[in-house]
Structure formats: C-alpha cells, structure tokens
Amino acid sequence: MQSAMIARGIRKQIVLASHLGVNESAVSRWQQGAGLSLDHATKLCEALDISLDWLILGRGHMDQHHATDSEKIADDAGPSIELLPISIANSMRFLIGAIVEVLATTAPK
C-alpha cells in the first residue's frame, strides 16, 4: 500500500484517509497489515487506481487491472497465501469469502 501511495504522489496518510472518509489511524493500521473491509478495500483500490488482486493477494502488479488479458495470464503465478503473515492471510480469506457471498447473492438466476 505504501508503494502505491508513493507511486500516486500521496505522501501523507491523512490525505488518503480524508479521500476515503476514514481516520488516519485506519490507514496506518492497514499499512501495518490489519484487516480491512471489502468496502474499504475497493474504495482504496479506486482511490489509488490499483488492482484489488495486487492489494489483497499480493499477486501481479498494482497496475494489473489496466493490463491486457495476456499480461494478466502471465502474472497469475503469484505468491501462495500460506507465505503471507497470518493477519494478512486471515484478512484475505475473510475478503474472499465476502466476495463469494456477494457474487452468490447478486448472480442472475
């Protein structure tokens, strides 16, 4: 997240926090690996114009959502969830579960 902030010219947590409508302490906690909600994750990705895969899974690169299909396929061999710190892995499992739940309830029947 810090590298995305720097790449986007955001040097202070308070600037990002203000844009997202959260406290600066929330941004600080996220940078330290604390969990974040699916809503905050998607807003963060929109604000920083970064890939959700990159933010949550550490897979690919931050601009992957702008890549062509062939570039995305080449980046799919990302790190295993088991190699991440437990707090990040647990947050990822929670977010993936939430995404699956949302997709299941919003899928056309």
NORVENBEL-V917134 format. One record per backbone hydrogen bond with DSSP energy under -0.5 kcal/mol. NH is the residue of the N-H (numbers start at 1). CO is the residue of the C=O. Records with the same first field share a line. If there is no record, write none. Layout:
NH = CO, CO
This chain:
5 = 1
6 = 2
7 = 3
8 = 4
9 = 6
10 = 5
11 = 9
15 = 12
16 = 12
17 = 13
18 = 14
19 = 15
20 = 16
21 = 17
22 = 17
26 = 23
27 = 23
28 = 24
29 = 25
30 = 26
31 = 27
32 = 28
33 = 30
34 = 29
41 = 37
42 = 38
43 = 39
44 = 40
45 = 41
46 = 42
47 = 43
48 = 44
49 = 45
50 = 45
51 = 62
55 = 51
56 = 52
57 = 52, 53
58 = 53, 54
59 = 53
64 = 61
66 = 63
67 = 64
72 = 68
73 = 69
74 = 70
75 = 71
76 = 73
78 = 76
83 = 80
84 = 81
88 = 85
89 = 85
90 = 86
91 = 87
92 = 88
93 = 89
94 = 90
95 = 91
96 = 92
97 = 93
98 = 94
99 = 95
100 = 96
101 = 97
102 = 98
103 = 99
104 = 100
105 = 101
106 = 102
107 = 103
